[in-house]
Amino acid sequence: MCLNDIMMSLFDEKLPSEALVALARNIRELRLNRQWTQDTLSERSGVPLSTLRKFERTGKISLESFLKVAFSLEVLDELLVATEPKEQSFTSMDQVLDKVEPKKRKRGRKS
């Protein structure tokens, strides 16, 4: 299972709580595909074993710990790419003009 599969399975979900469970399930699958125990992943990531167990059971984990796990499973780069903002493509000049936002005044005193 690759990160693309993980991200696609999240799009099928409707609620953030369901996404948590899906992420945990997918990370567990990545771990098992490498034939790693939770203890092995804990040692490689530096995330406490109890945190990994809770994550796989409930989907709850800190962002920092999640990123450590993703790094250990070699999917962190894919995760970063998957969350990069996409540049908007335009099909007409009207869309371009609609997208143009007025310049915001910089902070400071009025003269």
C-alpha positions, 0 to 999 in steps of 0.5 A: 500500500502506498501513500496514494492509496492511503490518501484515496481511502481518506477521500472516501470518508466523510468525517474527520473521526472516520479519517483518523481510523482510516489513517491508523488502519493504513499505517498499520497495513504499511507496518505489517507489509514490512513485517514490523511489530509495533515494538519495531516501529516504536524503536525506529520512530522514537514514538512510545509503544503505548502511543502506537498501540493507542494510535492503531486502536483509535487513530489518535496521535500527535502530529509530531508522532505521526510524522515520525511514524511516517518518516520511519515508514518512508512515506513522509515525502509522499505525504508532504507532496500530497499536501502541497497547494495545487496551482489553479489552472484557468480555462478562460480570462473571466476565471483569471479576472475573478481570481484577482484579489485587491491588494491588501494594505500593509500594516502600519500607520496611515499618513 
